[in-house]
Each structure stands twice: as structure tokens, then as C-alpha cells.
Amino acid sequence: MSEIVITKWHNKLSILGFTDGTLEYLKVLDGNDRRGNVYTGRVENKTNNIEALFVRFEAGRGKRGIGFLPIKSIPTECVLNRNVSSASEIKPGDILLVQIRTDEHKTKQARLSSRIKLHSSEYDGNLNKLIDVAKTRTEYQLLINKGPTLSREIEEAKRHLLKTTDTDSFKIVSDIKSICDELRDSDTDCEFYDEEEQRISLMVHYNITSKTDDLFKKKVWLKSGGYIIVEQTETLNLIDVNSGKNQKKSDDFFLLLNKEAADECVRQIRLRNLSGMILIDFVSMKSKELQNELISYIEEITTGDPDHLRFIDLTGLGIMEFTRDKKYKSLSETIDFKDL
């Protein structure tokens, strides 16, 4: 049986999925990006040389509440406080209807658009209806929150965990009463973990601290005695596989070690939510046949990754190149490791 735990982890509401006691799924809900959300925003600055506006859409959030909006993407009907004949007439202080296309990332601010994509929402794809509602609101109002419901988040966790187990049996538990009530209202079974009754916290009961500890470390040990080193930089992610003090030096052993390391690398990439370019330096093997076997194994275990972890190439130096789509912030961007 796989277990799905919903609790406050490092002060953020999180979903943790376990298969046979091993952490296989992690999503920090408080760290979700805001792509697709629609706001009433106020123009703070206009920069003519790059034909763009800087629009505040959330109050009291510093730079995180300001986004970059190209003027060419603004239909005049999305200027809410007055009538304009051209987007070039927009000036600081104007109120606009904006949608987040790309959430803020590191030093880059959110990228906005006023070409609103509704798809499915409470406005049923009717932009005019949304504009009418927006004109009755003050600035910095969230009009559409595209974030998934909690029950959908649980379904996503189940889909991930099904790839790590042969059973489709799940136990869902939370130490937050309101979470259990919300899930039960959506016909999702959830067991309330009463800490007073159990005498120990849910974190201790599931040994969550020790099972997540390696996510904050550069060095992660393997059962064989080898280890991997995970490095995140501004431009790419590096993972180095080491055999440790193991005295076995045959290619057959290195293949087994590399396969074990590949499993852990994929797990760490998924749990840390690494994206962009990822380079993995496996232990070198002289046999071309064994190299191809390792590549085939990696392609097999990465199949079905929701963020499309893709093997690209094996470089002349024996380093494997991967790419992975970015949908949400990495764990290091969501939780400040320096405070741990």
C-alpha cells in the first residue's frame, strides 16, 4: 500500500507520497506558481525603449507582486479605468486586466499578458463578462485562480505513485482537520491523524524528517556504498556518480552501480523538481555495449515523467545530457535551505 500524507512541512502545506516507506512524491502546495491567474493590476512604470510596462498585480509582495507586460499584448478593452484608442496611450496609474504567463523565477519578474486565455473557468470563456466584473473591482484583485483543487492534487500524487508500486491501494492521511473535511466533501477518503490521541506527531510517526533529509544535501548515499553529488547552479544542474570506497572495478559492477545511481538520480530530480539542463556524470565504462544498456535503462525509467525528463546525448567526455520542463519552482527556490 502507498501512503499519501498531507501536512505542514517546513511551514508549507505539502503532499508527500510513500511507497514501502520510501518517499517517492513531494509537492509543496504553498510553492505553486501562479501561471494562468488573472488579476486587476496597476501600472507602476512605463519603459518606452523596450515598449513594456511594469504592472503591480499583488499588493504587499515586493518584487514578486510586479510583472513585465509587453505593450503590444494589450487589447484596449483590457484597460479598466478609462477608454483608450491605442495601447501606446497607457500610462502609470492605469488599471489593467492581466494574466500571468510565466511566473517569477530567481531574479526574473513574472511575465504578464492582457490577451486573456480563459479555457475553462467560472466565466465560461466569456471575456466580456470577465471585463465587466473586473471593472467593479479595485486594483490587485485576484479574479481567476487557475490552481488545481486539493482533490486533483491527490489524484496527481496517485498517478505518480502508481509508477512505483504494483498496487492501486492508497491510504490518505492528514493532521489538518480542515484538509480531511475538504477531501471528504469531494468524495476522497482521508483519515484524520489526531496527534493528541496518538501521543506523537504525524511527522514523527512517518519519520518524515529523516526521509526528506537527503533532499537538502549535496551528497546522497547509495545502498551499494557509492554516492551521488547534486549541484544546482544558475544555468544547469550537475550530478556526479561516485563508486565510493568499493574495491570492485569491473564494468559489470559499474553497470549495476550506474543503474542504482540512475534510479536515485531520477528520484532526486523528481523530488527536488530540477528542470532545464541536467548533466549526469556516471562512472565510466569501457564497454560500448554496456553504455548502450545503461542508456536504454535510463530511457525506460524516465518514460512517463510528467515534466518530460528527456535523455539528449552522451558527450565525448562520457557525461549524459538531459532536459526537463519547468512547471513549478524547484525545492531550493520554495524552501530556503540556508535556514535548515
VEXMAR-314627 format. One record per residue: residue in one letter; x, y, z of N, C-alpha, C in turn. Coordinates in steps of 0.1 Angstrom, whole numbers, plus 5000, padded with zeros to 4 digits. Each point is the difference from the previous one (the first is absolute). Layout:
N
aXYZXYZXYZ ...
***
This chain:
340
m500849885000499250125000500950135000 s499650094992500750135000499250095009 e500750105006499450095010500350144995 i498950085001500150144996499750095013 v501050085003499950085012499950154997 i499150065006499850154998500250075013 t501050085000500450065013500850134997 k500350085011500850114999501549955001 w500750024989501449965000500950124997 h500950035010500750134999499150124999 n498949995007499050115001499250024987 k500149904991499250014988499249884998 l498750024996499149894997500649914989 s500249875003500749924990499349865000 i500149944988499649864998501249914998 l500149905009501149914999499549864997 g500549934990499649864997501149905003 f499649895007500949905003499649864994 t501049934995499849864996501049925007 d499449905008500949915008500950095009 g499550115005500850085010501050104993 t500149994987501050094993499250124994 l500550125002499450124994500149994985 e498950004993500050004985499350124994 y499350085008499350114994500050115011 l500250124995500050125008499550124992 k499150075006499550134994499750105011 v500750114999499750105010499050104994 l498849995005498850074995500250155001 d500650045011500250155002501050054990 g500849924994501050044990499550004986 n498849974998499549994986500150144993 d500349994987500150134993498650044996 r499950124995498750074998499650014986 r500649924991499750014986498549984997 g499550094992498649994996499150085009 n500550055012499150085008499850144994 v498850055002499650134994499750105011 y500650124998499950105011499650144993 t499650095009499950144996501350065005 g500850054991501350065004500150154997 r501050065007500250144999501350034993 v500150084990501250034993500950095009 e501249955003500950075009501150084992 n500449944988501050074992499849964986 k500450104991499949984985501450024995 t500549904993501450014994499950004985 n500150124994499750014985501149934992 n501350005004501049944992499849854998 i499449935009499749864998498549974998 e499250114999498649994997499349905010 a500250035013499449915010499650085012 l499149945008499550065012500449915012 f500250065011500249925012498750025009 v499349895002498750005006500049935013 r499550075010499849935013498649935000 f500049875003498849935001499749945013 e501050005009499749965014500650105009 a499350045010500450105010500849945011 g501050075005500849955011500949884998 r500349984987500949884997501350054994 g500450135001501350044995500149984985 k501249964995500249974986499249884995 r499649915009499249884996498650044995 g499650125004498650044996500050094988 i501250014993500150094988500449914988 g499450034989500349924988500350094988 f500649944990500450064988498949984989 l499550114994498949994991500450074987 p500249924989500350074987498750084995 i500250124996498950084996499249944988 k500749944991499449944988499049895004 s500049955012499149895004498750055007 i499850134999498950065008498950044991 p498849935000498850054993499550125007 t499550104993499550125007498949985009 e499249894998498849985009500549955014 c501349965001500449955013500650125009 v499950124995500250125008498750035007 l500049985014498850005007499550145005 n500950095002499650135007499750114990 r500249984987499750114991500049944985 n499550074991500049964986501350054993 v500749914993501150044992499849954986 s500650074990499949954986501249924996 s501150005008501249934997500749965013 a500649885000500849965012501150105003 s500550074990501150095002499650125009 e498750025002499550115008500049965015 i500249875003500049965014501250075008 k499750045012501050075008499949955015 p501150035008500049965014498750045007 g499549915008498750035007498849944994 d500149964987498949934994499849865006 i498749954999499749875006499749914988 l500749885000499949914989499649865004 l499449934991499749865002501249924995 v500749925009501249934996499949855004 q500849924993500149865003501549965000 i500449925010501349965001500349894990 r501050024991500449904990501149925006 t501050075005501249935006500250065014 d500049915010500250055014501450055002 e500250085010501450055003500949885004 h501350024995501049895002501350075003 k500549975012501350055005499950164999 t500950064991500050154999499050054990 k499349914992499150044990498650025005 q499450124997498650025005499049924991 a498849995005499049934993499750074986 r499749924990499750064987498549994998 l499450124997498550014999499550024986 s498749984998499450034988498650045003 s499450094991498650035001499249934989 r500649914993499249924991499649885008 i498950015007499649905010499549874994 k500649895005499649874995499149945012 l498849984997499049965010499949845001 h500049944988499749864999498849965008 s500249945012498849975008500150085013 s499050075004500050075013498650045003 e499850075011498750045004499350094990 y500850064991499550094990499749934987 d500249874999499649924988500650054987 g501250065001500750044988499550144995 n499150075008499450124995500950125006 l500950054991500950115004499250125004 n499050044992499250125003499450005014 k499549885004499549995013501150025011 l501149944997501250025010500350155001 i500150074988500450145000499050085008 d498749974998498950075008500249985015 v500349885004500349985014501250075005 a501150004992501250065004499950155002 k499150064992499850155002499350045013 t499449905006499450035013501049985012 r501249954997500949965011501150115001 t500750005011501150095002501349934994 e501150075000501249944995500549895009 y500949924995500649895008499049895004 q498949984992499049905003500349874992 l500049895006500149874993498649964996 l499850004986498749974995499949854996 i501049944995500049864997501349935005 n499849905009501149925005500049874993 k501049974991500049884992500649885007 g500350025013500649895007499049885002 p500549884999499149885001499549995014 t498849935001499549975014500849905007 l499849995013500849905008499749864995 s498849974997499649864995500849974987 r500250104991500749984988501549985003 e500550075010501449985004500249865006 i499049945007500149875005500049904988 e499250024990499949914988501450014993 e500650114999501350014994501049925008 a500050015013500949925009499849854997 k498849964999499749864998500649954987 r499950094989500549964987501549985001 h500750085007501449995002500449875007 l499349985011500349885009499749874993 l499050004991499749884992501249944992 k500950094997501249964992501049945009 t499850005013501049955010499549885007 t498849954997499449895007499149924991 d499849875004499149914993498650015004 t499750075011498750015005499450144998 d498650004999499450134999499250045013 s500549955011499450025013500850125006 f499250105005500650125006499450035013 k500850045010499550055012500450155001 i498950095002500250145000499850055014 v501050075006499950045014500550155001 s499450075009500450145003499850035015 d500850095005499950045014499350145000 i499450044989499350124999498549974998 k499250035009498649965000499250064988 s500350134997499350064988500449944987 i501249954999500449934988499249874998 c499949925011499249884999498550034997 d499550115005498650034997499850044986 e501050084994499950044986500149884991 l500849905003500249884992498749925001 r499549985012498849925001498850064993 d500050135000498950074992500149984985 s501249964995500249974986500049854998 d499549935009499949854999501449935000 t501050065007501349945001500249965014 d500249875003500249965014501350055005 c500050055012501150065007499949975015 e501149945006500049975014500650115008 f499350055010500550115008501049945010 y501250055001501049965009499950095012 d499549955011499850085013501349995008 e500850105001501249995007499849985015 e499050065005499749995015499749855003 e499249944991499649865002501249914998 q500850034990501149914996501250025009 r500150115007501150045009501350044994 i500149984986501250044993499550084988 s500850084995499650084988500149924987 l499250044990500049934987501450004994 m500850115002501350014995500949895005 v499949975013500849905007499449864996 h498749985000499449874996500549954987 y500150094990500449974987501550024997 n500750045011501550024999500350094988 i499250114998500150084989501350084999 t500550055012501250084999501249924995 s500249875005501149924995499849964985 k498849984996499749954986500150114990 t500050135005500250114990501350075002 d500849965010501350065003500950014988 d500149894992500950004989499750104989 l498850055000499650104990500750135001 f500650025012500650135003501649985000 k500549894997501449975000500549984986 k501350044998500649984987500449854998 k500449945011500449864999498949915004 v499649904991499049905003500649874999 w499949925010500749865000499149904993 l500649914994499349884993500249885009 k499149904999500149885008501349924997 s500550014988501249934996501350055007 g499950125006501250075005500550114992 g499550014988500350124991499150125005 y500250114993499250125003499950094988 i499050095000499950104990500250145006 i500550094992500150145005499150094991 v499150075006499050084993500450155001 e500250074989500350145000499050084991 q499450105006499250094992500750134998 t500050054987500650134997498950084993 e500450124997499050094993499649954987 t501049934993499749974986499749854998 l500549915009499749864998500249925013 n499649874999500149915012501149904997 l500849975009501149904999499849895010 i500149874995500049895010501249914996 d500849985010501249914998499949875008 v500249894993499949875006501349955004 n500249955012501349955006499849865005 s501049924998500049865005500349995015 g500550115006500450005014501249915002 k500049935011501249925004499949864995 n499049974992499849874995501249964991 q500649885003501249954993499749934987 k498849974997499649934988500250104988 k500749964990500350104989499549944986 s499349905000499649944987498950084993 d499849994987499050074993498649955004 d499949875003498749945004499650075013 f500950015010499750075012499650144998 f500750074992499750144997498750024994 l499549904991498750014994498949995011 l500249915010499149995011499950125008 l501250065003500150125008499450124992 n500250014987499450114993498549994999 k499549874999498549995000499450045013 e500749965011499550045013500150155001 a501050064996500250155000498950064991 a499749944989499050064991498750015006 d499649895008498750005007500050115010 e501150025007500050105011500150144993 c500750024989500150134993498650044996 v499249914994498750034995499150035012 r500249935011499250035012500350145005 q501350035001500450135005499550124991 i500149974987499650104990498550035002 r499249895002498650025001499650075014 l500649955011499750065013500550145001 r501250034995500550145001499450094989 n499349944991499450074989501050084992 l501149934996501050064992499550014985 s500550104993499550034987501150064992 g499750024987501050064991501049894995 m501350044999501049914996500649925012 i500149874999500549925011501149914994 l501150005006501249924996500349905011 i500149874996500349905009501349934996 d501050005009501349944997500049865007 f499649894992500049875006501549955000 v500249895008501349935000500349954986 s501250034996500449964986500049854998 m499549954989500149864996500649994986 k500949914998500849994988499149934989 s499149925004499249924990498950094994 k500050014987498950084993498749935002 e500049875000498749935002499450035013 l500850005011499550035013499550155001 q500750094993499650145000498650014993 n499849934989498750004994498949935009 e500449905007499049945009499650105011 l500950085005499750105010499150104995 i500350054987499150104994498649944998 s499949884996498749944998499249995014 y500849975010499449995013499550145005 i500850104997499650135004498750054993 e500049974987498850044992498849935005 e500149885005498949925005499550065013 i500950045009499550055013499650145000 t500350074989499550144999498850014992 t499549894994498850014992498850035009 g499250094995498850045008500250115010 d501350065001500250115009499150114996 p499250065009499050104996500750134995 d501250025004500750124996501049974989 h499949884994500749974988501550005002 l500549925009501549985001500449924988 r500950064992500449944987501549984999 f500449884996501449984997500450064987 i501050084999500450074988501249944993 d501149985008501249954993501049965010 l501049924996501149965008501250084994 t500650095007501150084995501349924999 g500950064993501349934998500749985013 l499750075011500649985013499249905008 g499049944994499349905008498950055009 i499650134998499050065008498650004993 m499049955007498749994993499250145002 e499550044989499250135000498549975000 f499350075009498549995001499450145000 t498850014996499250125002498749965007 r499450105008498849975007499250135000 d498750004997499250124999499850055014 k499850145001499850065013498550045001 k499349945009498650035003499950075013 y500849965010499950065013501450045004 k500150075011501350045005500749875006 s501350015000500849895006499850015015 l500449895007499949995014500850115007 s501250024994500950105006499550154999 e499150024990499450134998498850025009 t499449885004498850015008500350005015 i501149935004500449995014501450065001 d500250095009501450065002500949905007 f500949944993500949905006500950065010 k500350134999500950065009499550005014 d498649995002499450015013500049865006 l500449904993499949865006501249965007 
***
